[in-house]
């Protein structure tokens, strides 16, 4: 993990120089470095997903709910990634639109859980 952080920091310094001399290339460089870091972290995330699945099984949380949780986590990470890239490219409005779309997607994903909660409350009452 330390290696990837050092590589990204060095690339950040290079991107500052690129923005000064070749701004049209800088965003592509930043995108490439970001994708490299993202793909490197996918392996780490796979381990986290497996641990969360194990916790879910031990806590007897329905698989569907764990799937929803994992999708929401994925959406939030990808949204942060895409939004930051848009904002770095000077497209703040696009970044904000991506964040809004992600919030709506997560709301839609949460509907089955909300229904279950409401059903549970109705049973209690």
C-alpha positions in Angstrom: 0.0 0.0 0.0 2.9 2.4 0.8 4.3 1.8 -2.7 1.1 2.9 -4.4 0.8 6.0 -2.2 4.4 7.0 -3.1 3.7 6.4 -6.8 0.5 8.5 -6.7 2.3 11.3 -4.8 5.1 11.4 -7.4 2.5 11.4 -10.1 0.7 14.3 -8.4 3.9 16.3 -8.5 4.3 15.4 -12.2 0.7 16.5 -12.9 1.4 19.9 -11.4 4.2 20.4 -13.8 2.0 19.1 -16.7 -0.8 21.5 -15.8 1.7 24.4 -16.1 3.2 23.4 -19.4 0.7 21.1 -21.1 -2.7 21.5 -19.4 -4.5 19.5 -22.1 -2.4 16.4 -21.3 -2.5 16.8 -17.5 -6.1 15.6 -17.2 -5.4 12.4 -19.1 -2.3 11.8 -17.0 -4.4 12.2 -13.8 -7.1 9.9 -15.2 -4.5 7.2 -16.1 -2.8 7.4 -12.6 -6.2 7.4 -10.9 -7.3 4.3 -12.9 -4.0 2.6 -12.0 -4.6 3.3 -8.3 -8.2 2.2 -8.5 -7.4 -1.2 -10.2 -4.6 -1.7 -7.7 -7.1 -1.3 -4.9 -9.7 -3.6 -6.4 -7.7 -6.6 -5.0 -7.8 -5.1 -1.6 -11.5 -4.4 -1.9 -12.2 -8.0 -2.8 -10.8 -9.1 0.6 -13.0 -6.5 2.4 -16.1 -7.7 0.5 -15.4 -11.3 1.6 -15.0 -10.2 5.2 -18.3 -8.3 5.0 -20.0 -11.3 3.5 -18.7 -13.5 6.4 -19.9 -10.9 8.9 -23.3 -10.8 7.2 -23.6 -14.6 7.3 -22.6 -14.8 11.0 -25.1 -12.0 11.9 -27.8 -13.7 9.8 -28.3 -10.7 7.7 -30.2 -11.7 4.5 -27.9 -12.0 1.5 -30.0 -9.5 -0.5 -29.4 -6.8 2.1 -25.7 -7.4 2.1 -25.7 -7.2 -1.7 -27.5 -3.8 -1.4 -25.0 -2.6 1.1 -22.1 -3.6 -1.1 -23.6 -2.0 -4.1 -24.1 1.3 -2.1 -20.5 1.2 -1.0 -19.4 0.6 -4.6 -21.5 3.5 -5.9 -20.2 5.8 -3.2 -16.5 5.0 -4.1 -17.0 5.2 -7.8 -19.0 8.5 -7.4 -16.2 10.1 -5.4 -13.7 8.9 -8.0 -15.7 10.3 -11.0 -16.7 13.5 -9.2 -13.2 14.3 -8.2 -11.9 13.7 -11.7 -14.6 16.0 -13.1 -13.8 18.7 -10.6 -10.1 18.4 -11.3 -10.9 18.8 -15.0 -12.7 22.1 -14.2 -16.1 20.5 -14.7 -17.6 21.0 -11.2 -21.1 21.0 -12.5 -20.7 17.5 -14.0 -19.1 16.3 -10.7 -22.1 17.6 -8.8 -24.5 16.0 -11.2 -22.7 12.6 -10.8 -23.1 13.0 -7.0 -26.8 13.7 -7.4 -27.3 10.7 -9.6 -25.5 8.5 -7.2 -27.7 9.7 -4.3 -30.8 8.9 -6.3 -29.4 5.4 -7.2 -28.7 4.7 -3.6 -32.2 5.7 -2.6 -33.6 3.4 -5.3 -31.4 0.6 -4.0 -32.6 1.1 -0.5 -36.3 0.8 -1.3 -36.4 -3.0 -0.4 -34.8 -2.4 2.9 -37.1 0.5 3.7 -40.1 -1.7 2.8 -38.8 -4.4 5.2 -38.4 -1.9 8.0 -42.0 -0.6 7.4 -43.3 -4.2 7.4 -41.5 -4.9 10.6 -43.0 -1.8 12.3 -46.4 -2.7 11.1 -46.0 -6.2 12.7 -45.0 -4.6 16.0 -47.9 -2.3 16.0 
